[in-house]
Amino acid sequence: AKTRVEVLAADYSRSELTHLLPLWAGVADARQAQILVDRWLTDPNQYARRYGLPVIPGDDPAYRPDRRGGSGGLWLPWNGMILSGLVRYGHRPLAAHLFRRIMDGLLECVRQEKAFFEAYNADVPQGLGERQDVAGAAPVEALLEILGLQLATPRRVRLEGRHPFDRPMSVSWRGLTVRRETAVTRITFPDGEQI
């Protein structure tokens, strides 16, 4: 009797976005972090796509930005984690640049579809997967880290670094308003006191 055996092996030579999570976890040394940034996060043929960081790089044979017959959509929780990692390793301007691109695609998609989605197309503003999925909301925690803003209480705020965006941004929380601009930050406390 003949016996047929089929052996399958996983291809661990290909990259995927989770390979960049050492930035978020803080386990890469400075040199390793710089290699990840230079090799993967600044090259538009890799992960630096027009509207964010897709699950697999753009030069992978299975890359499909709409995830049809392949992979390639962007998932915001992983994007947010990597943006936080970039801030951790001193790449706040790059994190701000990538956040802005992510938001450009997300906001255009929401304008067109009136919904958040499970994932997004990294090359055109298009929602993918389930509608009204919480995973498709903006990565607010990453934004606060990029802004260098830690909100402890409505009377206690910590700021660090320079404002990395090209336009002013305001954050309001429990009666507190923080407005960051290139050269100045204004804080208005719930009682009206300003600094």
Salt bridges, closest charged atoms under 4 A:
ASP60 OD1 - ARG14 NH2 2.43
ASP66 OD2 - ARG68 NH1 3.12
ASP104 OD1 - ARG100 NE 3.36
GLU108 OE1 - ARG111 NH1 3.28
GLU113 OE1 - ARG131 NH1 3.38
ASP123 OD1 - ARG49 NE 2.98
GLU160 OE2 - ARG92 NH2 3.45
GLU160 OE1 - ARG158 NH2 3.65
ASP166 OD1 - ARG167 NE 3.96
GLU181 OE2 - ARG179 NE 2.97
GLU181 OE2 - ARG186 NH1 3.29
ASP191 OD2 - ARG155 NH1 3.62
GLU193 OE1 - ARG155 NH2 3.05
